[in-house]
């Protein structure tokens, strides 16, 4: 008899993206057979495309990463169409067409918590999203709950994570690029922010280990439990590189509804999968400062 948590066929949507790049080798190392969605044939905006994919792949596990993930994305309609409606179509197809399904890991976001007063933020902290991106993910979560009685779903709420290959529109890659180039000035928005940063390799590893966990029909934070201010990260990069660009506040980058502090509780996660890998943030910064953008 096959164990209910033995490696099997896993479908990863968004496999070619930032997180998926680091997920692929981990899944292969642990014996999973990765079934790949061919793009542009696979389209989260088309129900027929999603159904055809599920029918062809017959996955036993799913890690759903595909999304519009940039908080400041300007097209709100597209954000909801992909993140909420697209995920609904995927779950509907899985329910109808994937009878051997063992676990569906959905990537939500810590952004659903907004300016929470809890410190650290736990999975029971009331949501208070302040962007279309966060609202689209919270709507996705509520929608996914309606499938809990029919699909083995686990919702993950990763906090900010970084690594080589991340798009330069995100804050940490932007900082690292300026320090690597020894730029004289860097333009920033809100300076008085504090975040819970993780290494992308740690997050990818958590996704894989959560596939083999008994958790389902609930949400779990993927967090370090450590808050890091923008000032402290600038200090770390200065110490590592010996360089410090001048900082200039660009009014166009300042968000009026910026979340000041966001630090997550990792208690549920660590009880489930054990210690996180790549937890030394300075080592992550040093890794990101290396000239190549290829995964290590």
Protein Blocks (a to p, Z undefined) as FASTA:
>chain_A
ZZfkbccddddehklmmklmmmmmmmmmnopacdddddfkbcfkbmklmmmmmmmnopab
dcdfbdcfbfklcblmlmmmmmmmmmmmmmmmmmmmmmmbfbdcddddfklnmpafbdcd
dfklccddfbfklmmmmmmmmmmmmmmmmpccddddddddddehiafkbmklmmmmmmmn
opabdcdfdfkbcdddddfklmmmmmmmmmmpcbehiacdddehiacdfklmmmmmmmmn
opacdddddfklpcfklcfbdcddfklmmmmnopaehkbfklmmmmmmpmbfcdZZ
